Amino acid sequence: MKQFILQTLFRAKYHVGFTHKRHWLRKYFWSLESARKFADSLSGKQTVWDKNHKPIYTKREMSFSLHEDAKNFSTNI
């Protein structure tokens, strides 16, 4: 019902699905820039969807952390 109201009556064009505690929620946006900024502010992989449920923008987090033992690795025996 909320999706119908926001997309039809208020003409929201984009949404971002995210988890809040133990629930999955959607936040609706009228501009792509504000939806992208919201997706970037969340942790993990986030996708901005258009009103036809096609992915528009995907934020991916890259983790380049190394374990302390991997820093001293040597192939010389």
N, C-alpha and C positions, 0 to 999 in steps of 0.2 A: 504494500500500500504506500509506504514512504517513497519507494523507488518510483512508483507511478506518479505521485504528486510532484516530486522534485523534477522528474524528467519531462512530464507533460505540462503541468501548470506553470512551473517556474523556469522551464527550459534549461535545466542544468545539463551541460554537455559532457562532463568528465566526472569520473569517480575513482577513488583510491580505496582498495580494500585493505584493512589492517586489523591486527588483533589487539584487543584491549583487555588485559587480565586474562580471563578465560573465554571471552566472547569475540566473535568476528564481526567487525563493523565496516560500513562504507561511509566515506565522507564525499559529498558532492561539491563540484566546482563549476563555475561558469567560464573561467579562463584556463587555458592550458598552463600558463606560467605559474599561477597560484597552485595548481594541482601538482606540477613538477616540484615546486619548492616544498610542498607538504611531504611528498614522497621522499625527497632528499633528506628531510629532517628526521625521518623514521629510520630505525636500524634494520638491517637485513635487506633482502631483495624485495623491492616494491615496484608495482606496475600501475601506471595510469591507464585507465580504460576509457574509451569513448562511449556514447550512448548506445551504440550497436554492439557493445561488448567486444571490441577489437582493441588489442594493446597498442597504445600510442607511444609510451615512454617506459623504459624499464631501468631502474637503478640497481646496479649490482655492486656489492661491497667486495673488495679484494683484500685479503689478509696476507701480508707478506712477512709475518713474524717467523723467526727461526728459533728453534730450540737451542739452548746454550751449548749442548754437546755438538750440534751440527756446525757451529762456528769454528771449531777446532778440528774438523775432519781433514784427514790427509790420506792420500792413497799410497804414500811412500811407506814401505815396510822395512 
